[in-house]
Amino acid sequence: MTASREVTAIQARLSRDKLRFRTALQSFSRATRTTIDVRRLVRDRPLAWLAGALVLGLGLGARR
């Protein structure tokens, strides 16, 4: 492979990687902007939250 072909190939990979990075960064940015609806989470799985609260309470109470 000649030097000019190598440069062209590297530039093409760099352009592709920049686009993939930009897309991933935008996706991450959207994900971080979403708000967490605690009420919905508890409503969807009340027993899991109750069990977690019980375990947390027992763990904190046992430290005394």
N, C-alpha and C positions, 0 to 999 in steps of 0.2 A: 504494500500500500504506500502510495506516495504521501509526502508531507501535506500537500494541499487536500487530499482526500481525508487524511486523518483529522485535519483542522475542520473540514466540513462535517465530518461525522461527530466530532466533539461538540461543535456548535449546535448541531441538530439535537444531540442528547441533552445539551444544556438547555435549549429552548423547551424541550419536552419536560425536563425535570422542573424547570421554572413554572410551567403551566400546572403540573401536578402539585407542586408545593403551594402555589397560589390557591388552587382548588381546595386542598386540604386545609389551608389556613382559613379560608372563607367558611368551610364547613365547621371547623372548630369555633370560629367566631360566632356563628349562628347558635351552636350548641351552648356556648357560655352565656348567651343573652337570654336564653329561655329561663323562665322563672319556675321555681319548684312550688307546686301546689300541695302543701302538707295535708290540707283537708282531704283532697282527693286521694292522696296516698294512703291515709288512714282509713278512709271510706272503702277503698278497694281491698285492703287487707287488714281488717281490724284485729283479728286474732294474732297475727304476726306482731303487730305493734304492741298489743297487750302483753304477749309473751316477752317481747324485748324490754318493755317497761318493768315487768316483774323481775326479770333477770338483772337488770340494771339496779333496781331497788334493793334486791337481795345482796348484790355485790357491794353496793355502797353501804348498806346497813351492816354487813358482816365486817367491815373494816373498823368499826368502832369497838 
